[in-house]
């Protein structure tokens, strides 16, 4: 609830500022109809969070799309305002001239750039790529293919048809094991359950089965236990501070950092790491160095979406030791995926949705 209130306050501020800025440039926005429409759109993103699962799916998706694009409009409008005032100050300081009369033209050009970016970003979000990584270790005696995917975000926008497409793409890779790295749902299990959008996960095919951990979004709902029960009924094995052996490989899954910040399970599950190839799945990439020190060989994470939209991909680089891609921490390989789904904004700009195929081979 605290996180929601903070987000609501930030969103309110970022919405009010562009309105008062734009109304000076475009006087028509001062009319009451425009003001009312602006208020409705500004509230739309938070309002969609409370849409009940009984509402028509087409209506909910349409409104979710509108609210998502309005969110990105608000986000980039805020950045445009900052950019304009920086440009204004720099020109005044170095050239000693006033460029205020060019404000309207500047805004129109920037908004056109944002429109083009939204079109490209929407297309990009709907065209996932497959990443192939090879990991070689003397702890391995036979090869294994792992399909790793994270951040599905099933919900109002990404539904059953989306999940069916995901399952089809995964099965085409013929993996030995499928690992899901958390954020299986977006925020409301009731909605996912009512639409049955999670059910295609029961059609995943692999030699050793499907394993998953929970992410922070899986805890946004009050029905996390119902989610776990429903997924396990589809043979999606949820690992919460647990380890299983798949052949001669140990797979450990940690509870999400937002729900359990302790390192005790990471340490407890590390027993035997010196003698077996040990994989740890941790939704948020916060415990890499500790995992490496405990002798894990492969660390799998997600959560960051690689920022999802520019310039957030630059911001997340400063937030984590590894925000995206492959990294080396001592003898341990880490891979942070950009995820398959998305949150809030129905587009990706500066990041790509992906599936990760990990080829484990003996040295």
Secondary structure as GFF3:
##gff-version 3
##sequence-region A 1 363
A	DSSP	alpha_helix	2	25	.	.	.	ID=ss1
A	DSSP	three_ten_helix	27	30	.	.	.	ID=ss2
A	DSSP	alpha_helix	32	48	.	.	.	ID=ss3
A	DSSP	alpha_helix	57	94	.	.	.	ID=ss4
A	DSSP	three_ten_helix	100	102	.	.	.	ID=ss5
A	DSSP	alpha_helix	103	125	.	.	.	ID=ss6
A	DSSP	beta_strand	129	137	.	.	.	ID=ss7
A	DSSP	beta_strand	144	149	.	.	.	ID=ss8
A	DSSP	alpha_helix	160	172	.	.	.	ID=ss9
A	DSSP	beta_strand	177	180	.	.	.	ID=ss10
A	DSSP	alpha_helix	189	195	.	.	.	ID=ss11
A	DSSP	three_ten_helix	199	203	.	.	.	ID=ss12
A	DSSP	beta_strand	210	212	.	.	.	ID=ss13
A	DSSP	three_ten_helix	216	219	.	.	.	ID=ss14
A	DSSP	alpha_helix	224	232	.	.	.	ID=ss15
A	DSSP	beta_strand	236	238	.	.	.	ID=ss16
A	DSSP	beta_strand	242	246	.	.	.	ID=ss17
A	DSSP	beta_strand	249	253	.	.	.	ID=ss18
A	DSSP	alpha_helix	264	268	.	.	.	ID=ss19
A	DSSP	beta_strand	277	284	.	.	.	ID=ss20
A	DSSP	alpha_helix	288	293	.	.	.	ID=ss21
A	DSSP	beta_strand	298	302	.	.	.	ID=ss22
A	DSSP	three_ten_helix	305	307	.	.	.	ID=ss23
A	DSSP	alpha_helix	312	315	.	.	.	ID=ss24
A	DSSP	three_ten_helix	316	318	.	.	.	ID=ss25
A	DSSP	beta_strand	325	329	.	.	.	ID=ss26
A	DSSP	beta_strand	332	336	.	.	.	ID=ss27
A	DSSP	beta_strand	354	362	.	.	.	ID=ss28
###
